[in-house]
Structure formats: structure tokens, C-alpha cells
């Protein structure tokens, strides 16, 4: 019997590997330039910021921009700690609630059979095709009808209605957890809650870590401008936005604001980037 030959495998040479790493390094540098320049500018005095063409170095570094930012925030009627506390509460509660809702919704879609499952999944996918602005007016009317203006719930509820997290969790559960594992747990007497909490969630850790990064960044930068008008409930980006919009004389403080808002999501990403890579590769399998 003639042996059927499979497709010929193509292996990269050392030159090919070197070229690939060079291209990756090149694009990495390009993507890092805005981050580098933002941090660099926050330590520039005002006279160096207006130099053209822009310099990628500092002649006379200063921390005056950060000092000015803190001084402006401390002069506000509402203490800076209040704005920060509001943002921390919204970020933690919003991120935690979003993960719980997304994972609980994704579990039956991935591991159960019920009437209307295909339609529900298609609705989730279709909803991802529309930008959030499409639902801004309905969301505003719902929040107003429920009387949730000037509350943290006005930030949570519209965000929790998004379907991106549910889709990602469902794809990861489908790809990484065999149905036999769930069936074996049921035979051993585990109820749905035990299966979800003890089997599903530990095995989809990369997915919910990725969701934490996405949600954290979204809530950390949320202003709540459409729903929050009471000064005591306003979030940190709103207070910092007052500085960045105060003219050229406070441009340095505005750069310090940008760095301040950038650091927490960046640190979270650096510690969880491997989970993002694993989730993105798995979510595209089905």
C-alpha cells in the first residue's frame, strides 16, 4: 500500500527567527513610544513642553507637575480622597459583579442544553456588533425610570448588560472544560453551584483574569457624567478632568493626571498578560 504523504512542514531558519524577533521588537518600540512620552512629559517644566519638534529627553526634570496636581485637588471643596474612594468602590464592585454575571450566564450556554439556547447565543453575538453609544438613550431612560441617578448603580447596571464578557467566558468554557468532567461531577453528587464554583471557575481562570483587566480599565476611567451630578458621588476622572481642561498653564499637571490614571491598569496588565494571551488564543477556537 502506497504511503500517503502529509503536507510538508516548513521550518524557520535562524535568519527567519531573527527577522521575526526584529519585527516584533520594532512594533513593540512603536507601541511603547506614546507611553514613554506621556511619562516623560509629566516630568518636564512648562517651557520644555512647548518646544518644537518635541524632545524625547528632559533637560531640567521636575516634579512640580505632580505637586501642582495634588495642590489643585486639595483646594477643591470635596477632598481628593472622596473622589478616589468613589472610583475604587465603583471599580471593585463593578468588576466583581461583571465577572459573576458573565460567568453565571456563560455556564449554561456552554454546558447545558435548553430550549432557545442557540437563539440566546446568537443574540449575545449580535449585541457585540453594536457600539455602546447605540444603547446610550435606552440606558439613560432605564436608569432614570429606576431612580438611580447619583448612585453607584447608575454605573454598574448599563455596564453589566454588555455581552462581551459572557461571550468570552462561554468560548473558554467550551474549549477548556470537557462535558465528561461536568457529567462525572453530577454522578458524584455535585450540584450546579458546586460544579460552577469548584470546577468551572478554577479551570477558566485565564478568562476571568482577562475580564478583570478589561473591566478594571473601563471602570477606572469611567466618569459617570451622564448619570452622576452630585459632587460627593463624582468619580476621580471627573475631578482630574477639571485640571486637564484648565488651559495651557496647567498642561504639566494634566500630563501628571494622565500618568496617574494610567499606572493602576498598566500594573494589573503586566501581572496578568499571560492570561490574556491564553484567553485570546482559546476564545477563537469555536
Buried (B, 14 or more C-beta within 10 A) or exposed (E): EEEEEEEEEEEEEEEEEEEEEEEEEEEEEEEEEEEEBBBBBBBBBBEBBEEEEEBEEEEEEBEBBBEBBBEBBEEBEBEBEBBBEBBBBBBEBBBEBBBEBBBEBBBBBBBEEEEEEEEBBEEBEEBEEEEEEEBEEEBBEBBEEEEBBBBBBBBBBBBBBBBBBBBBBBBBBBBBBEEEBBEEBEEEEBEBEBBBEEBBBEBBBBBBBBBBBBBBBBBBBBBBEBBBEEBEBBBBBBBBBBBBEEEEEBBBBBBBBBBBBBEBBEEBBEEBEEBBEBBEEBBEEE
